[in-house]
Amino acid sequence: MLKWKRTSILAADGAEELDPILAGMSGKNRVIKYIAIDNHLATQRLRVYRDADQFVDIPCDVLTDYAPFLPMDLPLSEGSICNVGFYNLAGVSSTRVISIGYEEAD
């Protein structure tokens, strides 16, 4: 079954802000399947990390109102943490809502 989580992140101009959104747990096989951001500006970059490894770094305008989800297949093992966020070059501070869709199996 697909589950969803979301977080709201504030970033100043010229800054990257990240927020831990999901962690791997003992006895749970979690896999992130989708990521989305609420605004599709070319001046902001969507970023996803698993622990210290970066998996996504794309301009937000790659995602559109007609194709708002970026498909992924990012497994989280026990102790792994997924951080999501964005790099802001919009000229002003900005708040974005980032959502992930994930599956969880015992």
PAZAPA-4460 file (N, C-alpha, C; in steps of 0.05 Angstrom, whole numbers, plus 32768, in hexadecimal, padded with zeros to 4 digits):
% residues 106
    n_x    n_y    n_z   ca_x   ca_y   ca_z    c_x    c_y    c_z   seq   type   mol
   8011   7FE9   8000   8000   8000   8000   8012   8019   8000     1      M     A
   800B   802C   7FF0   801A   8045   7FEE   8011   8058   8004     2      L     A
   8025   8062   8013   8020   8075   8029   802D   8090   8021     3      K     A
   8023   80A6   802D   802E   80C0   8026   8036   80CF   803F     4      W     A
   804C   80DE   803D   8054   80F1   8052   805C   810B   8044     5      K     A
   8059   8121   8053   8061   813B   8048   806D   814C   805D     6      R     A
   807D   815F   8055   808A   8172   8067   808B   818D   805A     7      T     A
   808B   81A1   806B   808D   81BD   8062   80A9   81C8   8069     8      S     A
   80B7   81D3   8056   80D3   81DC   805A   80D6   81F9   8052     9      I     A
   80E3   8209   8062   80E9   8225   805D   8107   8227   8057    10      L     A
   810E   8233   8040   812A   8238   8039   812E   8255   8031    11      A     A
   8144   8260   803C   814B   827B   8034   8157   827B   8018    12      A     A
   8159   8292   800C   8165   8294   7FF1   8182   828B   7FF2    13      D     A
   818A   827A   7FDF   81A5   8270   7FDE   81AB   825A   7FF1    14      G     A
   8197   824E   7FFE   819B   823A   8012   818D   821F   800B    15      A     A
   8199   820A   8014   818C   81EF   8012   8182   81E9   802E    16      E     A
   8169   81E0   802F   815D   81D7   8049   8153   81BB   8045    17      E     A
   8158   81AA   8058   8150   818E   8057   8140   8187   8070    18      L     A
   812F   8173   806E   811F   816A   8084   811D   814B   8083    19      D     A
   8123   813D   8099   811F   8120   8099   8102   811A   8096    20      P     A
   80FB   8109   8083   80DF   8103   807F   80D8   80E6   8084    21      I     A
   80EB   80D3   8082   80E5   80B7   8086   80FE   80A8   808E    22      L     A
   80FC   8095   80A0   8112   8085   80A9   810D   8068   80A5    23      A     A
   8122   8058   80A0   811F   803B   809E   811C   8030   80BA    24      G     A
   810B   801C   80BC   8106   8010   80D7   810A   7FF2   80D6    25      M     A
   8111   7FE7   80ED   8114   7FCA   80EF   80F9   7FBC   80E9    26      S     A
   80FA   7FA8   80D9   80E2   7F99   80D3   80D0   7FA6   80BE    27      G     A
   80D8   7FBD   80B3   80C7   7FCA   809F   80D9   7FCF   8086    28      K     A
   80CF   7FC6   806F   80DD   7FCB   8056   80CF   7FE4   8049    29      N     A
   80DC   7FFB   804D   80D1   8014   8042   80DF   801B   8028    30      R     A
   80CF   8022   8014   80DA   802A   7FFA   80CC   8043   7FF1    31      V     A
   80DB   8059   7FEC   80CF   8072   7FE2   80CA   806E   7FC4    32      I     A
   80B1   8073   7FBC   80A8   806F   7FA0   80A4   8089   7F91    33      K     A
   809D   809F   7F9F   8097   80B8   7F91   80A0   80CF   7FA3    34      Y     A
   80A7   80E5   7F96   80AC   80FF   7FA4   809F   8115   7F94    35      I     A
   8094   8129   7FA2   8087   813F   7F94   808D   8159   7FA5    36      A     A
   808C   8170   7F97   808F   818A   7FA4   8078   819B   7F9A    37      I     A
   806F   81AE   7FAB   8056   81BD   7FA6   8059   81D3   7F92    38      D     A
   8072   81DC   7F8B   8075   81F1   7F78   808B   81E9   7F65    39      N     A
   8088   81F1   7F4C   809A   81E7   7F37   80AA   81FE   7F2B    40      H     A
   80BC   820A   7F3C   80CC   8221   7F34   80E7   8218   7F2A    41      L     A
   80F1   8224   7F14   810B   821D   7F0A   8121   8228   7F1C    42      A     A
   811B   823A   7F2E   812F   8246   7F40   8132   8236   7F5A    43      T     A
   8126   821F   7F5C   8129   820E   7F73   812F   81F1   7F6A    44      Q     A
   813F   81E3   7F7A   8147   81C8   7F74   813D   81B5   7F89    45      R     A
   812F   81A0   7F81   8126   818B   7F93   813D   8178   7F9A    46      L     A
   8141   8172   7FB3   8157   8160   7FBB   814D   814B   7FCF    47      R     A
   8159   8133   7FCB   8152   811C   7FDC   816C   810E   7FE3    48      V     A
   816F   8108   7FFD   8187   80F9   8007   817E   80E1   8016    49      Y     A
   818D   80CC   8014   818B   80B5   8026   81A5   80B4   8036    50      R     A
   81A3   80BA   804F   81BB   80BE   8060   81CC   80D4   8053    51      D     A
   81E5   80CF   804C   81F6   80E4   8040   81F6   80E4   8021    52      A     A
   81E8   80D0   8015   81E8   80CD   7FF8   81D1   80DC   7FEC    53      D     A
   81D8   80ED   7FD8   81C4   80FC   7FCA   81B9   80EC   7FB2    54      Q     A
   819E   80EA   7FB0   8192   80DA   7F9B   8182   80EB   7F87    55      F     A
   817A   8103   7F8F   816B   8115   7F7E   8175   8131   7F81    56      V     A
   817A   813E   7F6A   8181   815A   7F69   8178   8165   7F4E    57      D     A
   815E   816D   7F4C   8153   8176   7F33   8146   8191   7F36    58      I     A
   8145   81A0   7F20   8135   81B9   7F21   8118   81B2   7F26    59      P     A
   810A   81C2   7F36   80EE   81BC   7F3D   80DC   81BE   7F25    60      C     A
   80E4   81CD   7F10   80D3   81D0   7EF8   80D3   81B7   7EE7    61      D     A
   80E3   81A3   7EED   80E2   8189   7EE0   80C7   817C   7EE6    62      V     A
   80BD   8180   7EFE   80A3   8176   7F06   808E   818C   7EFE    63      L     A
   8077   8183   7EF5   8063   8196   7EEC   8048   8190   7EF9    64      T     A
   8034   81A1   7EF4   8019   819B   7EFE   800E   8182   7EF1    65      D     A
   8017   817B   7ED9   800D   8164   7ECB   801D   814A   7ED2    66      Y     A
   8035   814E   7EDC   8046   8137   7EE4   8054   813F   7EFE    67      A     A
   8045   8140   7F14   8050   814B   7F2D   8062   8138   7F3D    68      P     A
   8062   811E   7F36   8071   810B   7F46   808A   8101   7F38    69      F     A
   80A0   8100   7F47   80B8   80F4   7F3C   80B9   80D7   7F46    70      L     A
   80B8   80C3   7F34   80B9   80A7   7F3C   80D5   80A1   7F47    71      P     A
   80D5   8091   7F5C   80EE   8089   7F69   80EC   806C   7F72    72      M     A
   8102   8060   7F79   8103   8046   7F85   811A   8046   7F99    73      D     A
   8116   8053   7FB0   812B   8058   7FC4   8125   8049   7FDD    74      L     A
   8131   8031   7FE1   812D   8022   7FF9   813A   802E   8011    75      P     A
   812E   802B   8029   8139   8035   8042   813E   801D   8054    76      L     A
   8157   8017   805A   815D   8001   806C   815B   800B   8089    77      S     A
   815D   7FF9   809B   815B   8000   80B8   8171   8015   80BE    78      E     A
   8169   802B   80CA   817C   8040   80D2   8181   8055   80BD    79      G     A
   8178   8050   80A4   817A   8064   808F   8166   807B   8093    80      S     A
   816E   8093   808B   815B   80AA   808D   815A   80B7   8072    81      I     A
   8142   80BD   8069   813E   80CC   8050   8139   80E9   8057    82      C     A
   8149   80FB   804C   8146   8118   804F   813D   8123   8035    83      N     A
   8129   8135   8036   811F   8142   801E   8122   8160   8022    84      V     A
   8124   816F   800C   8126   818C   800E   8129   8199   7FF3    85      G     A
   8131   81B2   7FF4   8136   81C0   7FDB   814B   81D5   7FDF    86      F     A
   8158   81DC   7FC8   816B   81F1   7FC7   815D   8209   7FBA    87      Y     A
   815E   8220   7FC8   814E   8237   7FC0   8160   824D   7FB3    88      N     A
   815A   8253   7F9A   8167   8269   7F8C   8152   827D   7F82    89      L     A
   813B   827F   7F8F   8125   828F   7F86   8128   82AC   7F8B    90      A     A
   813C   82B5   7F9B   813F   82D1   7FA1   8132   82D9   7FBB    91      G     A
   8121   82C8   7FC6   8113   82CE   7FDF   8111   82B3   7FEF    92      V     A
   810C   82B5   8009   8106   829D   8018   80ED   8290   800E    93      S     A
   80EC   8276   800F   80D6   8267   8003   80CF   824F   8014    94      S     A
   80B5   8249   8016   80AC   8230   8024   80A1   821D   800F    95      T     A
   80A9   8205   8010   809F   81F0   7FFE   8094   81D9   800E    96      R     A
   8081   81CB   8002   8076   81B2   800E   8080   819C   7FFC    97      V     A
   808D   8189   8008   8098   8171   7FF9   808A   8159   8004    98      I     A
   8081   8148   7FF1   8073   812F   7FF8   8082   8117   7FEE    99      S     A
   8080   8101   7FFD   808B   80E8   7FF3   8075   80D3   7FF4   100      I     A
   8075   80C0   7FE1   8064   80A9   7FE2   8077   8091   7FE6   101      G     A
   8070   8080   7FFA   8081   8069   8000   8070   8050   8005   102      Y     A
   807D   8039   8001   8071   8020   8008   807F   8014   801F   103      E     A
   8070   8005   802F   807B   7FF9   8047   8072   7FDC   8049   104      E     A
   8084   7FCA   804B   807D   7FAE   804E   808B   7FA2   8067   105      A     A
   807E   7F90   8074   808A   7F83   808C   809F   7F6F   8084   106      D     A
***
